Amino acid sequence: MGKFEIKKDKSGQFRFNLKASNGQIILGSEAYTTKAACDNGIASVRKNSQEDARYERNTAKDGSPYFNLKASNGQVIGKSEMYSSTAAMENGIASVKKNAPEAAIEDNS
């Protein structure tokens, strides 16, 4: 089972990563000024992760595919890593859909 890991960055802001059961990061958040806002971000990922239309599929300048998960208001709530292929990116999206709803939360902040 996957998990959300909450941590503080160097500037004291809160961030979370969604990790698959193998420990690989499959989605990373923006910076939040409060832990409550970070918790809300996790709740938003849980809610929006099941809707395929919320995934914005992109290609980086170097040609690497990646995706953003967006909330219903269009705001990005999570970004993926860069992938080696479109198929690998689609597997990453499938992993978020599988892991996000039931992922435990580990607070390391």
N, C-alpha and C positions, 0 to 999 in steps of 0.2 A: 504494500500500500504506500502511496505517496504521502508527502507531508509539506506543509508550509513552514518555512523557517523565517522567523522575524529577527532582524539584527539592526544595530545602530551603525551608521556609517561614520566616517571621520569627522563630519560636520555636526554629528549628533542627531541626524534625522533618521527616521525609521524606514526600513525597506524589507520586503519579503521576497523569497524565492520559493517557487513550487518545484519540489524535487520528485522525480519518479522513484519507484521502489529500489532502483539500482543506484540511487544517489545522484543521478545526473540532473542538473538544473534544466527544467523545461520551460519555465516562465519566470521573468524577473520584473519587479515593480519599479515605479518611480519612487522618489523620496517623499516621505510624509513628515510633517512637522510634529505630529503627535502620534502616540501609539493607537489612540482611538481611531484616527483617520486611517492608519495602516490596517487596523482590524476591519474597518469598513471596506477597504480595498480588497481584502481577502474575501469578504462576504460578496462583493461585487463579482469577483472572479468565479466563485462558486455558482452564482446565479446566472452569469452570462456565458459560462464555458460550454453549456450544452447547446447553444444556438450557433449553428455554422455561420450564419450571416454576421455574427459578431467578430469573426476572424478576418482581418485584413491581410491578405497575402501580398508580400512585397519582394522586390529584388534589390539588393544592395548594388552600389556602383561597381563592385568587383564581380557581379553576377551571382552572388550567393543568395539563395532564397531565405526569407525569414517571415515571421508573422507578428502582428500586433493583435491583442485581444481588446476589444472596445466595449464600453458600457453602452446602454441604450441611448445616452446623450451624445455618443460619438467620442467621448474621452478615452484615451488609451489607458488601460488599467494593467497591462502587462505586455512585455516584449519577449520574444524568443531569442535564442542564440542564432548564429548564422549556420545554415545547413549546406551540405555538399550537393544536394539535389532537391528537386521539387518533391519527389517521393519521400525523402527523409523529412522534409518540412511537414508533409501531410501526416507522417507518423508522429511527429511532435505534436501536432494539433490533436490527433487521436489520443495521445497520451495525456494531454491536458484535460480533454473531455472525460477520460477514464478516471484520472486521479483527483481532480479538483473537488468534486462534490463531497467526497468522504475523507479527504486528507486531514490528518491530525495537524495541530498547530504546535510548533516547538518555538517557544519564545527565548531567544538568546540575546535579547536587548539588555 
